[in-house]
C-alpha cells in the first residue's frame, strides 16, 4: 500500500477534496456537508487516479533528473501491484529506470522476474528479452543466452533499430566483430539519435567493432566522444591508433 500513502497520493487527495468541496459550496451546500461530500469524492476517486498519475510521474521524474524519487516510486508501485500483469509492467518500468544509471545488475534482476507467460504482445516481449540481452552483454555474462534473447527481440520487433543494436552488442562482446558491425551500423542508420540508448553508446560500439576488424574507427569514435559521458571515455580508450 506504499503506493497510495506517499506525497503524490496525499497531494492528489487534497486537490480532489478542495475541488469537490468548492463545487459543492458553489451549488449551495453548507461547508460541513461540502467537506463531507468532498472527502467522499476524494476517497472514491483518489486511489484509481493516484495509480494513473504515478505511472505518468515516473516518466516526468526521469526526464527532469529526479531519478531517486522515480526509483522510490517505481519500487512502491512494484511492491504493491495487485496482480501478475501489473507487477510485470512495474518490474519493466523499474528496470528501465535502473538502466538510466547503467545499473545492469538490478535491472536484469527485475527483468528476469517478469512472468513472460503473462506478456501478451510481441513488442512487450521484445522489450523484456531485448533489455535482458542488453544487460547480460554489458555484464559480459551468459553471452550465448544474451544472443538468443536479442535475436528473439529482433524477430518480435524487426522494425525497432535498438534491438538490432542489442544483438550487435552481444556479438561484439563475444568477439564476433564482423557479425556485430553491420547490425550496429544498421541500427544507427535507421535511428541516428546519438542519445539512444545512452549518449554516444552505439557510436562507441561501432568504432570498437571497426577497430577490432582493423578498419577506420572514424568518424564513429569522434561522434561517441562528442556525445560526452561514460561512452565518450570508452571511445577515447580505443586510442588514436584505432582511429587511423
C-alpha positions in Angstrom: 0.0 0.0 0.0 3.0 2.3 0.0 2.0 3.3 -3.5 -1.1 5.1 -2.1 0.4 6.5 1.1 3.0 8.9 -0.2 3.5 12.5 -1.1 2.0 12.3 -4.6 -1.1 10.5 -3.4 -1.6 12.9 -0.5 -1.4 15.9 -2.7 -3.9 14.4 -5.1 -6.3 13.7 -2.3 -6.0 17.3 -1.0 -6.7 18.7 -4.5 -9.7 16.4 -5.1 -11.1 17.3 -1.7 -10.7 21.0 -2.3 -12.2 20.9 -5.8 -15.2 18.7 -4.8 -15.9 20.8 -1.7 -15.6 24.0 -3.7 -18.1 22.8 -6.3 -20.5 21.6 -3.6 -20.4 25.1 -1.9 -20.9 26.7 -5.3 -24.0 24.5 -5.7 -25.4 25.8 -2.4 -24.3 23.2 0.2 -23.1 24.5 3.6 -19.4 23.9 4.4 -19.8 20.8 6.7 -21.8 19.0 4.1 -19.5 20.2 1.3 -16.4 18.9 3.2 -18.1 15.6 3.8 -19.0 15.3 0.1 -15.5 16.4 -0.9 -14.0 13.8 1.3 -16.2 11.1 -0.1 -15.3 12.1 -3.7 -11.6 12.2 -2.8 -11.6 8.7 -1.3 -13.7 7.2 -4.1 -11.7 8.6 -7.0 -8.3 9.3 -5.4 -6.9 5.8 -5.4 -7.5 4.9 -9.1 -6.4 8.4 -10.1 -3.3 8.1 -8.0 -2.3 5.0 -9.8 -2.6 6.7 -13.2 -0.9 9.8 -12.0 2.0 7.9 -10.6 2.6 6.0 -13.8 2.9 9.3 -15.6 5.1 10.8 -12.9 7.7 8.1 -13.4 8.3 9.4 -16.8 8.2 13.1 -15.7 10.7 12.5 -12.8 13.1 10.6 -15.1 13.1 13.3 -17.7 13.7 16.0 -15.1 16.6 14.2 -13.5 14.7 13.2 -10.3 15.8 9.6 -10.6 16.0 8.9 -6.9 12.3 9.8 -6.5 11.4 7.9 -9.7 13.1 4.8 -8.4 11.5 5.0 -5.0 8.0 5.4 -6.6 8.7 2.6 -9.0 9.6 0.2 -6.2 6.5 1.2 -4.3 4.4 0.5 -7.4 6.1 -2.9 -8.0 5.7 -4.0 -4.4 2.0 -3.1 -4.2 1.0 -4.5 -7.6 -2.3 -6.4 -7.1 -1.7 -9.0 -9.8 0.9 -10.6 -12.1 0.2 -8.4 -15.1 0.6 -5.2 -13.3 3.6 -6.5 -11.4 5.2 -7.4 -14.7 4.7 -3.9 -16.0 6.0 -2.4 -12.8 9.1 -4.6 -12.9 9.9 -3.5 -16.5 9.4 0.2 -15.6 11.7 -0.2 -12.7 14.3 -2.0 -14.8 14.3 0.8 -17.4 14.8 3.4 -14.7 17.7 1.4 -13.2 19.2 1.3 -16.7 19.3 5.1 -16.7 22.0 4.6 -14.1 23.6 1.8 -16.0 22.6 -0.4 -13.1 22.6 -3.5 -15.3 22.6 -6.0 -12.3 19.4 -4.8 -10.7 17.7 -4.1 -14.0 18.5 -7.7 -15.0 17.1 -9.0 -11.8 13.8 -7.2 -12.3 13.5 -8.2 -16.0 14.3 -11.8 -15.1 11.4 -11.8 -12.6 8.9 -10.9 -15.3 6.5 -13.7 -15.9 6.7 -13.9 -19.6 3.7 -16.2 -19.9 1.7 -13.1 -18.9 3.3 -10.9 -21.6 0.7 -11.0 -24.3 2.2 -8.9 -27.2 5.3 -9.3 -29.4 6.5 -5.8 -28.8 6.2 -6.2 -25.0 8.1 -9.5 -25.1 10.8 -7.8 -27.3 11.2 -5.1 -24.6 11.8 -7.6 -21.9 14.0 -10.0 -23.9 15.9 -7.3 -25.6 16.8 -5.4 -22.5 17.7 -8.7 -20.7 20.2 -9.3 -23.6 21.5 -5.7 -23.2 22.1 -6.2 -19.5 23.8 -9.5 -20.0 26.0 -8.1 -22.7 27.2 -5.2 -20.5 27.8 -7.6 -17.7 29.7 -10.0 -20.0 27.6 -12.8 -18.7 25.8 -15.7 -20.4 26.6 -14.3 -23.8 25.1 -17.1 -25.8 21.9 -16.7 -23.9 22.1 -13.0 -24.4 22.4 -13.5 -28.1 19.4 -15.8 -28.2 17.3 -13.2 -26.3 18.4 -10.5 -28.6 17.5 -12.5 -31.7 14.1 -13.2 -30.2 13.6 -9.4 -29.7 14.7 -8.6 -33.3 12.3 -11.3 -34.6 9.4 -10.0 -32.4 10.0 -6.3 -33.4 12.1 -6.2 -36.6 11.3 -2.5 -37.2 12.9 -1.4 -33.9 16.5 -0.4 -34.5 17.6 -0.6 -30.9 17.1 -4.3 -30.8 19.4 -4.7 -33.8 22.0 -2.8 -31.7 21.4 -5.1 -28.7 22.1 -8.1 -30.9 25.2 -6.4 -32.3 26.4 -5.7 -28.8 26.0 -9.3 -27.7 28.0 -10.5 -30.7 30.7 -7.8 -30.1 31.1 -9.0 -26.6 31.7 -12.5 -27.9 34.5 -11.3 -30.1 32.4 -11.6 -33.3 33.0 -8.0 -34.6 32.5 -9.0 -38.2 28.9 -10.0 -37.4 28.3 -7.2 -35.0 29.5 -4.3 -37.2 26.7 -4.3 -39.8 24.0 -4.7 -37.2 25.3 -1.7 -35.2 25.7 0.4 -38.4 22.2 -0.5 -39.5 20.8 0.5 -36.1 22.4 3.9 -36.4 21.3 4.3 -40.0 17.7 3.6 -39.1 17.8 5.7 -35.9 20.6 8.2 -35.9 19.7 9.6 -32.4 23.1 9.6 -30.6 21.4 9.6 -27.2 19.9 6.1 -27.7 20.3 4.0 -25.6 22.9 6.3 -23.9 24.7 9.3 -25.4 27.4 8.0 -27.8 27.0 4.3 -26.9 26.2 3.0 -30.4 28.9 5.1 -32.0 31.4 3.8 -29.4 30.3 0.2 -30.2 30.6 0.8 -33.9 34.0 2.3 -33.5 35.1 -0.6 -31.3 33.8 -3.2 -33.8 35.7 -1.4 -36.7 38.8 -1.1 -34.7 38.8 -4.8 -33.9 38.4 -5.5 -37.6 41.4 -3.3 -38.4 39.1 -0.7 -40.1 39.0 3.0 -39.7 37.1 3.7 -36.5 36.3 7.3 -37.6 34.0 9.1 -37.6 32.2 6.9 -35.1 34.9 7.3 -32.5 34.8 11.1 -32.7 31.0 11.1 -32.6 31.0 9.0 -29.5 33.5 11.4 -27.8 31.4 14.4 -28.9 28.4 13.0 -27.2 30.1 13.1 -23.8 29.6 11.0 -20.7 30.6 7.4 -20.0 30.8 6.1 -23.5 32.9 9.1 -24.6 35.5 7.9 -22.2 35.2 4.4 -23.5 35.7 5.7 -27.1 38.8 7.6 -26.0 40.3 4.4 -24.6 40.3 3.0 -28.1 43.3 5.2 -28.7 44.4 7.3 -31.6 45.8 4.3 -33.3 42.3 2.8 -33.6 41.1 5.9 -35.3 43.6 5.7 -38.1 
